[in-house]
Amino acid sequence: MATVGMIANKDTTILESACARNAAVEIRYELTGGERLSCRTRMIELASDRILLDAPRYPDRTRRIPVGVSVDVLVTVVAKRYRFESVIIDDRTIIRLNDRQRVRGIALVIPDRVVEDQRRDHFRIAVSGRDPIGVRLVECHPDMRDACLVGASIVDGRMANISAGGISAVFAPGTFAARDCDRFFFATSRCPVWMLRS
């Protein structure tokens, strides 16, 4: 079982920030019979050996997540969504909010790591580094999108990230204006020299 001192500082910071904001949480899990369920709750406290959350909310109020069940937890902190895996270690813990108020909640094992989650169909990989991948855009012919005009506009930039769904590229400020949104370009890129040598 991990403790706060055993996980990376950045992960501790994310969990502390989520608790300080009482961030909304989605918990996904699967029961022994194969039934897949999810519920919503909020993070309350990061203790030295566990994470305390408010009692999960279901349409069926009688349901509880059994102790020992592995869970996948999604939490949003400052417009970024994070994911971590954990295990339920207490399904009826009492959490002290202040001197007068206590709530019933659940306790999770502190995860070994917290990763940034992506809300998209294709996972994106950042490609910035010591030798950025250059991207060149050449404007398409206005009447034939599979051809370019001689002397067509050429714009150079660098690739920011790539996925099975496409690329994201960065260009100098002012390269494009709002009126450019209906223009089409061919995109080409070059591999860094060190990749060609390996």
N, C-alpha and C positions, 0 to 999 in steps of 0.2 A: 504494500500500500504506500503510495507517494504521500509526502508531506510538503507543505509550502516551500520549505528550504531545499527540497530535492528537484523542483521543476525550474525551468528557465525563468530569468527575471522578467522577460517580455510576456511570458504566459501568466506569471503571477500578476503583473500589471493589468493585463486584460481581465482576469477574473476579479481582481479588486475593483476595477472600474465598473464592471458589470454589476457587482454587488452594491457599490456606492450609489448607482443609478436605479437599483431595483429593476434591472433590465428584464424585459420579457424574454421568455425561454420557450422553445418548443422541444419536447422530449419525444423521441421515436424509439420503439422497442418491439421485440417479438416475443410472444409467449411460447411455452413448450409445445403446444399444439400447432404452432405455425401462424397463429393469429397476429397480425401486425397492427399496432395501435400507436396513436400519438395523443399528446395532451399539452396543454399550455400552463405555464406557471411563471414565477418571477424569482430572480436570484436575490437572496437576502444577506448572506454572510459567508465570508471565506474564513473558516476556522483553521487552526494549525494542521488538522488532519482530515478535514472534510469540507464539503460545500453544502450550505444549508439553503433550501428553496422552500417557498410557500407550497402548501398542499396543491397538487395538480388539479386542474379543472377539467371535467368531462361532462358531456351531456348527461351521462348516467352518474349521478353523484355518489353511488355506492362503490365504484371501482377504485382499486388501489394498485400501484405497481408493486409486485412482490419483492421482498428483500432478496438480493442475489441476482436480480435480472440485469443484464447488460443493456445500457442505454446509449443512444446517439443524441447529443445535446447541441442545439443550434441557438445562438444568442447574438443579438445585434448590439454593438457598442460604437457610438459615434459614427453612424452610417456605414460601418463595416460589419459583415456577418462572419462569425467564427463558429467552429465546430470542434467538439471533443467527445471522446468515448469515456464512459465511466460505468460504475456499478452502484445499484441502490444498496446502501448499508443500513438504512433505518427508514421505515415507511410511516412511522408515527412519532417523530421527534417533536418536542416542544421547543419553539424558538422564542427567545426573549427579545422583544423589540425595544423596550425601555423598562423603567421601573414598574410600570403599571400594566403594560400590554404584552401578552404572549399569544402566539399563533401556532397552530399545528402545521407541521411541514414534513419534508423528507430530507434525507442526507445522502450525498453522493461521495464516492471516493474521489480524491483530488486526481485529475488526469495527469498522465505522464507528459502530455503536450497538448497545446491548443493550436489549431491551424485555421487560416483564413479560408472561408467557404466562398464559392462563386455561384451567383444566381444566373447561370447560363447553361446552354445545352452542351457547349464544348469547353473543356478546360483550357485556360490560356496560360502560356508560359512567357515570362518576361525575358527579353533577349538583350537588354542593355548590358554593357560590360566594357572591358578594356578596348575592344575593337568593334564598335557598333556596326550593325548590318545596314548598309546603305540601301535606300529605296528611291527609285526614279519613276516619276509619273510622266507619261507622254499623252497629251490630249488626243482623244479619238476624233476621227472625221465626223463632222456634224450630221452627215447623211448615212454613213456606213460605220457602225460601231466596231466592226472587226478590222478596221484600217485606220491609219494615221495620215494626216496631211504632211507633205514635205514642209519643213520649217514649223511643225506644230510646237506648241508650248511645252517646255520641259521643266519639271520641278523636282529638286532633289531634297531628300530628307533622310531620316533614319527610322528603322523599325523599332517599335516599343515592345510589342508582344505578338505572339502568333498562336493560332489554334487551328483545329480542323475546319473551323468555320471562316477563317480569313486572318488578316493581319491588321494591326493597328500601327500607324506610323506618325511621327512627329515632324513638323515642318517649321520653318522660321516664322515668327509672328508677322502677321500681315500678308502672308503668302496667298491666302484665300480670303475672299470677301463673301458676304451673305449671298451675293448674286451668283456665286460659283456653284451653288448647291445642285444645279441641274446639268453640270458638265460631267462628261465621262472620260476616264483615263485608263490607259494600260499601265500596269505596275510591274516593274522588274526590280530585282534585288541582287546583291552580290554577297557571296560568302566571305567572311573575314579570311585573310591570308593564312592565319594559323590553322584554320579548318581544312584548307586545301592541302596543307603540308602533312597533316596527320593521317 
